[in-house]
């Protein structure tokens, strides 16, 4: 009987303890719910892959692709690919697309219309993967792949210097150039011979070019867009070396006059004494050399012959142009140690430590700034603590005292869950109101100009904040090139994007998660 009475007396206490534990657990869970509702929800966006188009069984389309700059690229920067389309079948209305061969990479395309019998050339711009070695180019129409071609590319090592040689006989120059730009502090340089037609029309794709050497090739082979890109590339730190040769001054006529230190107007025979100004002590067997000469207009003279200069250098923005009127491949010069001194002055190795201004290694700090949205910040801490204190006080002592006063303590089974739900709804509504109900577009522009010129490059980082999970079509004017930020590409944390270039450029199916700011660059 004693045990029975003890058990009966203990039962109400156990039930009260059970109610208290459950009430405390409910309060704890509700507090977590309130905090989550008040904070911007920064959950990752699931990566949704676009459906791959099916391959057409047969097509009258022939597609050939040739990467520009001889296929040398720098990851995280733009690269250009020349594409030739030939249509021997019916008319086609579709898209020409390029992507890296890496799985799940972004796709960039342009709209094309091919009449029957058409022959067209197009320039595609894409971004190589940090771990990829080729581009994939496809022609797609109505969800079918009509033609496909892979284009292999070669990625430069981080920090390596790239020199592109445009010359009639590049093999006579490349060895000396490579020796001049080799530095023990840097990876091996990339020295490549290309044609003028291999230079991209847009300066964004010149990021892989650090220096350029030009000899005996008609500058008139450069188009208007290429010459415009050349000026901007020089202004942003590029180095151009123009050499004399066997073709005379007419091959330089298309170069903009404002970038050359002097205009070559005549050919003179430079005496050995005048050559020593440029080359230093001459080897035995040295002979006078013909050189392109003119009147110095800007910069500093490196070699003079009478009242004219045959070698000079001038600055253009952050870059420089060296015009050396003699031919460094002359046998007695190329076979002596004097050639190394000449190339050391034309392409000093110390300048290799200067970072190419056309590329951006890390833009993570810009993304952090882009995420700074005052409209979606946490509420003030005093308001947050006041809400939590009021919640704890109401669901704890206040609820108990009121029910005790009414002598209805058993109602706690109803009042506590009701207050939990009520506070959760209020907190969620407050959190939603703090984040707003409108789509927020945040923009951050970075413009890098060059003193003394009207040239520069600009990048705009755009962040799209959505109060709910949604998909948007974004249009950007000015024929912009759109891509994911570099930092996301490096970390392999990017969500692929689908871009159709044009004016305006279209970012299609841009998925933004609930309460998430997602950014891209233009």
C-alpha positions as CSV (number, residue, x, y, z in Angstrom):
1,X,0.0,0.0,0.0
2,X,2.9,2.3,0.8
3,X,4.4,1.8,-2.6
4,X,1.0,2.3,-4.2
5,X,0.5,5.6,-2.4
6,X,4.0,6.7,-3.2
7,X,3.5,5.9,-6.9
8,X,0.1,7.7,-7.0
9,X,1.7,10.8,-5.4
10,X,4.6,10.7,-7.8
11,X,2.5,10.5,-11.0
12,X,1.3,14.2,-11.1
13,X,4.9,15.3,-10.5
14,X,6.1,13.2,-13.4
15,X,3.4,14.6,-15.7
16,X,4.4,18.2,-14.6
17,X,8.0,17.4,-15.3
18,X,7.1,15.9,-18.7
19,X,5.1,19.0,-19.6
20,X,8.0,21.2,-18.6
21,X,10.4,19.3,-20.7
22,X,8.2,19.4,-23.7
23,X,7.5,23.0,-23.2
24,X,11.2,23.8,-23.0
25,X,11.9,21.8,-26.1
26,X,9.1,23.6,-28.0
27,X,10.5,27.0,-26.8
28,X,14.0,26.0,-28.0
29,X,12.7,24.9,-31.4
30,X,10.6,28.0,-31.8
31,X,13.6,30.2,-31.0
32,X,15.6,28.5,-33.7
33,X,12.7,29.0,-36.1
34,X,12.6,32.7,-35.2
35,X,16.3,33.2,-35.8
36,X,16.2,31.4,-39.1
37,X,13.2,33.5,-40.3
38,X,14.9,36.7,-39.3
39,X,18.2,35.9,-41.1
40,X,18.6,36.0,-44.9
41,X,18.5,32.5,-46.1
42,X,21.8,31.7,-47.7
43,X,21.2,28.2,-48.9
44,X,23.1,27.0,-52.0
45,X,21.4,26.9,-55.3
46,X,21.1,23.4,-56.7
47,X,23.0,23.0,-59.9
48,X,20.5,22.2,-62.6
49,X,22.0,21.0,-65.9
50,X,20.5,22.1,-69.1
51,X,19.2,19.3,-71.3
52,X,21.8,18.4,-73.9
53,X,20.5,18.7,-77.5
54,X,20.2,15.6,-79.5
55,X,22.5,14.8,-82.4
56,X,20.9,15.0,-85.8
57,X,21.3,11.7,-87.8
58,X,22.6,13.6,-90.9
59,X,23.3,17.2,-91.8
60,X,24.6,19.1,-94.8
61,X,26.5,21.4,-92.5
62,X,30.4,21.4,-92.4
63,X,31.9,23.2,-89.4
64,X,35.6,23.9,-88.9
65,X,37.0,25.7,-85.8
66,X,40.4,27.3,-85.3
67,X,41.4,28.9,-82.0
68,X,42.9,32.3,-82.4
69,X,46.4,33.1,-80.9
70,X,47.5,29.7,-82.1
71,X,45.3,28.1,-79.4
72,X,47.1,29.5,-76.4
73,X,44.7,30.6,-73.6
74,X,44.7,31.7,-70.0
75,X,42.0,30.2,-67.8
76,X,39.5,32.6,-66.4
77,X,39.9,35.0,-69.4
78,X,38.2,35.3,-72.8
79,X,39.5,33.3,-75.8
80,X,38.4,33.6,-79.4
81,X,37.7,30.8,-81.9
82,X,37.2,31.4,-85.6
83,X,34.5,29.2,-87.0
84,X,33.8,28.4,-90.7
85,X,30.3,27.2,-91.6
86,X,29.3,25.7,-95.0
87,X,25.8,24.7,-95.7
88,X,25.1,22.3,-98.6
89,X,21.6,21.4,-97.3
90,X,18.4,23.3,-96.6
91,X,18.3,26.7,-94.9
92,X,19.1,26.6,-91.1
93,X,18.1,29.0,-88.4
94,X,19.9,28.2,-85.2
95,X,22.7,29.0,-82.7
96,X,26.5,28.5,-82.9
97,X,27.6,27.6,-79.4
98,X,31.0,27.1,-77.6
99,X,31.8,25.6,-74.3
100,X,34.7,24.1,-72.5
101,X,35.0,20.3,-72.7
102,X,34.7,20.1,-68.9
103,X,31.5,18.6,-67.7
104,X,28.8,21.1,-66.7
105,X,30.6,24.2,-68.1
106,X,28.8,27.4,-69.2
107,X,27.7,27.8,-72.8
108,X,28.2,30.9,-75.0
109,X,26.5,31.3,-78.4
110,X,25.4,33.5,-81.2
111,X,22.4,33.4,-83.5
112,X,23.1,32.3,-87.1
113,X,21.1,32.0,-90.2
114,X,22.4,29.8,-93.0
115,X,20.8,29.9,-96.3
116,X,21.3,26.9,-98.6
117,X,24.8,27.1,-100.1
118,X,25.9,29.7,-97.6
119,X,29.6,30.1,-96.5
120,X,30.0,32.1,-93.3
121,X,32.9,33.0,-90.9
122,X,32.1,33.7,-87.3
123,X,34.2,34.6,-84.2
124,X,33.1,32.9,-81.0
125,X,34.2,34.0,-77.5
126,X,34.4,31.5,-74.7
127,X,36.2,30.9,-71.4
128,X,38.4,27.8,-71.1
129,X,38.1,25.7,-68.0
130,X,40.9,25.8,-65.4
131,X,41.4,22.1,-66.0
132,X,40.2,21.7,-69.6
133,X,42.3,21.3,-72.8
134,X,39.7,21.9,-75.5
135,X,36.6,23.8,-76.6
136,X,33.5,22.1,-78.0
137,X,31.7,24.0,-80.8
138,X,28.3,23.0,-81.9
139,X,25.6,24.3,-84.3
140,X,22.2,23.7,-82.8
141,X,18.8,24.1,-84.4
142,X,15.4,23.1,-82.9
143,X,17.2,21.1,-80.2
144,X,19.3,19.1,-82.7
145,X,23.0,19.3,-83.1
146,X,23.7,19.7,-86.8
147,X,27.5,19.9,-86.5
148,X,30.1,19.5,-83.8
149,X,33.8,20.2,-83.7
150,X,36.4,20.1,-80.9
151,X,39.2,22.7,-80.8
152,X,42.2,21.8,-78.7
153,X,43.8,24.7,-76.7
154,X,46.9,25.1,-74.6
155,X,46.8,26.8,-71.2
156,X,49.7,29.0,-70.0
157,X,51.2,28.4,-66.6
158,X,50.2,31.0,-64.0
159,X,52.8,33.8,-64.1
160,X,54.4,32.8,-67.4
161,X,55.2,35.4,-70.0
162,X,53.7,35.1,-73.5
163,X,55.3,36.7,-76.6
164,X,53.6,36.5,-80.0
165,X,55.7,37.0,-83.0
166,X,54.2,38.3,-86.3
167,X,57.0,38.0,-88.8
168,X,57.7,36.8,-92.3
169,X,60.5,34.6,-90.9
170,X,59.7,34.1,-87.2
171,X,62.1,31.1,-86.9
172,X,65.0,33.6,-87.1
173,X,63.8,35.5,-84.0
174,X,62.1,33.1,-81.7
175,X,65.2,31.6,-80.1
176,X,66.7,35.0,-79.1
177,X,63.3,36.2,-77.9
178,X,62.9,33.2,-75.7
179,X,66.3,33.7,-74.2
180,X,65.6,37.4,-73.5
181,X,62.3,36.8,-71.6
182,X,63.3,33.7,-69.7
183,X,63.6,34.5,-66.0
184,X,64.5,32.1,-63.1
185,X,61.8,33.6,-61.1
186,X,59.0,32.7,-63.5
187,X,57.7,29.6,-65.4
188,X,59.1,29.0,-68.9
189,X,57.8,31.7,-71.3
190,X,55.5,31.0,-74.2
191,X,56.9,32.3,-77.6
192,X,54.6,31.6,-80.5
193,X,54.5,32.7,-84.2
194,X,51.1,33.8,-85.4
195,X,49.6,35.6,-88.4
196,X,47.8,39.0,-88.2
197,X,44.5,37.2,-88.8
198,X,45.1,35.3,-85.6
199,X,44.6,38.4,-83.4
200,X,41.1,38.6,-82.0
201,X,38.9,41.6,-82.9
202,X,37.9,42.2,-79.2
203,X,40.5,43.3,-76.7
204,X,39.0,41.0,-74.0
205,X,40.5,38.0,-75.8
206,X,44.0,39.6,-75.8
207,X,44.5,38.7,-72.1
208,X,46.8,35.9,-73.1
209,X,49.2,38.4,-74.9
210,X,51.9,40.0,-72.8
211,X,54.2,41.2,-75.6
212,X,54.2,41.2,-79.4
213,X,57.0,41.4,-81.9
214,X,56.2,42.6,-85.5
215,X,58.6,42.3,-88.5
216,X,58.2,42.4,-92.3
217,X,54.4,41.8,-92.3
218,X,52.0,44.3,-93.7
219,X,50.1,46.0,-90.9
220,X,47.3,46.6,-93.4
221,X,46.3,43.0,-92.8
222,X,44.9,44.2,-89.5
223,X,41.2,45.1,-89.5
224,X,39.7,48.2,-87.9
225,X,38.6,46.2,-84.8
226,X,42.0,44.6,-84.4
227,X,43.7,48.0,-84.6
228,X,41.3,49.4,-82.0
229,X,42.0,46.3,-79.8
230,X,45.8,46.9,-80.3
231,X,45.6,50.5,-79.0
232,X,43.6,49.4,-75.9
233,X,46.0,46.5,-75.2
234,X,48.9,48.8,-75.4
235,X,47.3,51.3,-73.1
236,X,46.6,48.6,-70.5
237,X,50.3,47.5,-70.3
238,X,51.1,45.6,-73.5
239,X,54.5,45.9,-75.1
240,X,55.0,46.0,-78.9
241,X,58.3,45.8,-80.6
242,X,58.4,46.7,-84.3
243,X,61.5,45.7,-86.2
244,X,63.0,46.7,-89.5
245,X,63.6,44.1,-92.2
246,X,63.6,43.7,-95.9
247,X,60.2,45.2,-96.9
248,X,60.7,48.9,-96.1
249,X,58.5,51.4,-94.2
250,X,55.3,50.8,-96.1
251,X,54.4,47.7,-94.0
252,X,54.0,50.0,-91.0
253,X,51.6,52.4,-92.6
254,X,48.4,51.0,-91.0
255,X,49.7,51.3,-87.4
256,X,48.1,54.3,-85.5
257,X,50.5,57.2,-85.7
258,X,50.0,58.1,-82.0
259,X,51.6,54.8,-80.8
260,X,54.9,54.9,-82.8
261,X,57.8,56.9,-81.5
262,X,58.6,58.0,-85.1
263,X,57.3,57.6,-88.6
264,X,59.7,55.6,-90.7
265,X,60.2,57.7,-93.9
266,X,63.5,56.6,-95.3
267,X,66.1,53.8,-95.3
268,X,69.6,54.8,-94.2
269,X,72.9,53.0,-93.8
270,X,73.8,53.1,-90.2
271,X,77.6,53.3,-89.5
272,X,79.3,51.1,-87.0
273,X,79.8,54.1,-84.7
274,X,76.1,54.8,-84.7
275,X,75.3,51.1,-84.2
276,X,77.4,51.1,-81.0
277,X,74.9,53.5,-79.5
278,X,72.2,50.8,-79.7
279,X,74.2,47.5,-79.5
280,X,77.3,48.4,-77.5
281,X,80.7,46.8,-78.4
282,X,80.4,45.2,-81.8
283,X,81.9,41.8,-82.7
284,X,84.6,41.4,-85.3
285,X,83.2,41.2,-88.8
286,X,80.4,43.7,-88.1
287,X,79.3,45.8,-91.0
288,X,77.0,48.8,-91.4
289,X,73.3,47.9,-91.5
290,X,70.4,49.4,-93.4
291,X,67.7,50.8,-91.1
292,X,64.3,52.5,-91.2
293,X,64.8,56.0,-89.9
294,X,62.7,59.1,-89.3
295,X,62.3,62.1,-87.0
296,X,61.6,61.4,-83.3
297,X,58.1,62.5,-82.4
298,X,57.7,61.1,-78.9
299,X,59.5,59.0,-76.4
300,X,63.3,58.5,-76.2
301,X,65.9,57.7,-78.9
302,X,67.8,54.4,-78.6
303,X,69.9,55.0,-81.7
304,X,70.6,58.0,-84.0
305,X,72.1,58.5,-87.4
306,X,72.7,62.1,-88.1
307,X,69.6,64.2,-87.3
308,X,67.3,61.1,-87.6
309,X,66.6,58.2,-85.3
310,X,66.7,54.6,-86.3
311,X,65.6,53.1,-82.9
312,X,63.4,54.6,-80.3
313,X,60.9,53.8,-77.6
314,X,57.7,55.6,-76.5
315,X,55.2,55.0,-73.8
316,X,51.5,54.6,-74.6
317,X,49.4,54.6,-71.5
318,X,50.8,51.8,-69.3
319,X,52.4,50.0,-72.2
320,X,55.2,50.8,-74.6
321,X,56.2,50.6,-78.3
322,X,59.8,50.1,-79.4
323,X,60.6,50.7,-83.1
324,X,64.0,49.3,-84.0
325,X,64.8,50.0,-87.6
326,X,67.5,47.4,-88.1
327,X,67.0,43.7,-88.7
328,X,68.1,41.6,-85.6
329,X,68.2,38.5,-87.7
330,X,71.2,39.8,-89.7
331,X,73.8,36.9,-89.6
332,X,76.7,38.7,-87.9
333,X,74.3,40.2,-85.3
334,X,72.1,37.1,-84.6
335,X,75.2,34.9,-84.2
336,X,76.9,37.1,-81.6
337,X,76.3,37.9,-78.0
338,X,75.3,41.4,-79.1
339,X,71.8,40.1,-80.0
340,X,71.1,39.2,-76.4
341,X,71.8,42.7,-75.4
342,X,69.6,44.1,-78.0
343,X,66.6,41.9,-77.1
344,X,67.3,42.6,-73.4
345,X,66.7,46.3,-74.1
346,X,63.7,45.7,-76.3
347,X,62.1,43.1,-74.0
348,X,63.5,43.6,-70.5
349,X,63.0,40.5,-68.3
350,X,62.2,42.6,-65.3
351,X,59.0,43.9,-66.9
352,X,57.8,40.3,-66.9
353,X,56.9,40.7,-63.2
354,X,54.3,43.3,-64.2
355,X,50.9,41.7,-64.1
356,X,48.9,41.7,-67.3
357,X,46.1,44.3,-66.7
358,X,43.8,42.4,-69.0
359,X,43.3,39.6,-66.6
360,X,41.9,39.4,-63.1
361,X,43.3,36.6,-60.9
362,X,40.8,36.8,-58.0
363,X,37.5,38.7,-57.8
364,X,36.2,37.1,-54.6
365,X,36.5,40.4,-52.7
366,X,34.2,42.0,-55.4
367,X,31.6,39.3,-54.9
368,X,31.8,40.0,-51.1
369,X,31.1,43.6,-51.8
370,X,28.3,42.7,-54.2
371,X,26.5,40.8,-51.4
372,X,26.4,43.9,-49.2
373,X,22.7,44.6,-49.6
374,X,21.3,46.9,-46.8
375,X,17.8,45.8,-47.6
376,X,18.5,42.2,-46.6
377,X,20.7,42.7,-43.6
378,X,20.0,41.2,-40.1
379,X,17.7,43.3,-37.9
380,X,19.3,45.3,-35.1
381,X,20.5,43.1,-32.2
382,X,18.5,45.0,-29.6
383,X,15.3,44.2,-31.5
384,X,16.3,40.6,-31.9
385,X,17.0,40.2,-28.2
386,X,13.8,42.0,-27.3
387,X,11.8,39.6,-29.4
388,X,13.5,36.6,-27.9
389,X,13.2,37.9,-24.4
390,X,9.5,38.6,-24.9
391,X,9.0,35.1,-26.4
392,X,10.7,33.3,-23.5
393,X,9.0,35.4,-20.9
394,X,5.5,34.9,-22.4
395,X,5.8,31.1,-23.0
396,X,7.5,30.6,-19.6
397,X,6.6,32.6,-16.5
398,X,3.7,34.6,-18.0
399,X,1.9,31.6,-19.4
400,X,2.3,29.7,-16.1
401,X,1.2,32.7,-13.9
402,X,-1.9,33.4,-16.0
403,X,-3.0,29.8,-16.1
404,X,-2.4,29.5,-12.4
405,X,-4.5,32.6,-11.8
406,X,-7.3,31.1,-13.8
407,X,-6.7,27.7,-12.1
408,X,-6.4,26.1,-15.6
409,X,-2.8,24.9,-15.6
410,X,-3.8,21.9,-17.7
411,X,-4.5,24.3,-20.6
412,X,-0.7,24.6,-21.0
413,X,-1.0,21.7,-23.5
414,X,-2.9,24.1,-25.7
415,X,-1.5,27.5,-25.0
416,X,2.1,26.6,-25.4
417,X,1.8,25.1,-28.9
418,X,-0.5,27.9,-29.9
419,X,2.1,30.5,-28.7
420,X,4.9,28.6,-30.5
421,X,3.0,28.7,-33.8
422,X,2.0,32.3,-33.3
423,X,5.5,33.4,-32.6
424,X,6.9,31.4,-35.6
425,X,4.4,33.0,-37.9
426,X,5.2,36.5,-36.6
427,X,8.9,35.9,-36.8
428,X,8.6,34.5,-40.4
429,X,6.5,37.4,-41.5
430,X,9.0,39.9,-39.9
431,X,11.9,38.1,-41.6
432,X,10.1,38.3,-45.0
433,X,9.3,41.9,-44.6
434,X,12.9,42.7,-43.7
435,X,14.2,41.0,-46.9
436,X,11.5,42.6,-49.0
437,X,9.3,41.2,-51.7
438,X,11.0,42.8,-54.7
439,X,13.9,41.5,-56.9
440,X,17.0,43.5,-56.1
441,X,19.7,44.1,-58.7
442,X,23.1,45.2,-57.3
443,X,25.8,46.5,-59.6
444,X,29.5,47.2,-59.1
445,X,31.6,48.6,-61.9
446,X,35.4,48.4,-62.1
447,X,36.9,50.6,-64.8
448,X,40.7,50.6,-65.4
449,X,41.8,53.5,-67.4
450,X,45.2,54.6,-68.7
451,X,46.7,58.0,-68.1
452,X,47.4,60.0,-71.3
453,X,45.0,58.0,-73.4
454,X,41.3,57.6,-74.0
455,X,41.5,53.9,-73.5
456,X,40.5,51.6,-70.7
457,X,38.6,48.4,-69.9
458,X,35.6,48.0,-67.7
459,X,33.9,45.1,-65.9
460,X,30.6,45.2,-64.3
461,X,29.6,42.7,-61.6
462,X,25.8,42.3,-61.3
463,X,24.1,40.5,-58.4
464,X,20.4,39.4,-58.6
465,X,18.7,38.9,-55.3
466,X,15.4,37.1,-55.3
467,X,12.9,36.9,-52.4
468,X,11.8,33.6,-53.8
469,X,13.2,30.8,-55.9
470,X,12.8,32.0,-59.5
471,X,14.4,31.9,-63.0
472,X,15.1,35.1,-64.9
473,X,16.1,36.1,-68.4
474,X,18.7,39.0,-68.1
475,X,19.6,41.3,-70.9
476,X,22.8,43.5,-70.9
477,X,23.4,46.1,-73.6
478,X,26.6,47.2,-75.3
479,X,27.4,43.7,-76.8
480,X,28.8,42.7,-73.4
481,X,30.6,39.4,-72.8
482,X,28.8,37.7,-69.8
483,X,30.4,35.0,-67.6
484,X,30.6,33.7,-64.1
485,X,33.1,35.4,-61.7
486,X,36.6,34.1,-61.9
487,X,36.7,33.0,-58.2
488,X,33.8,30.7,-58.7
489,X,35.4,29.1,-61.8
490,X,38.6,28.5,-59.9
491,X,36.8,26.8,-57.0
492,X,34.7,24.7,-59.4
493,X,31.7,26.1,-57.5
494,X,30.1,27.8,-60.4
495,X,26.6,27.1,-61.6
496,X,26.7,26.9,-65.5
497,X,25.1,29.8,-67.4
498,X,23.6,30.0,-70.9
499,X,24.6,33.1,-72.8
500,X,23.5,34.3,-76.2
501,X,25.8,37.1,-77.4
502,X,24.5,40.1,-79.3
503,X,23.3,43.6,-78.6
504,X,21.8,43.1,-76.1
505,X,23.5,40.0,-74.7
506,X,21.0,37.6,-73.1
507,X,21.6,35.5,-70.0
508,X,18.9,32.8,-70.3
509,X,17.3,30.7,-67.6
510,X,19.3,32.4,-64.8
511,X,18.3,30.5,-61.6
512,X,18.3,32.3,-58.3
513,X,17.4,30.6,-55.1
514,X,15.2,31.8,-52.2
515,X,16.8,34.7,-50.4
516,X,20.0,34.2,-52.4
517,X,22.1,36.8,-54.3
518,X,23.7,35.3,-57.4
519,X,26.2,37.3,-59.4
520,X,27.8,37.4,-62.9
521,X,30.2,39.7,-64.6
522,X,29.9,41.6,-67.9
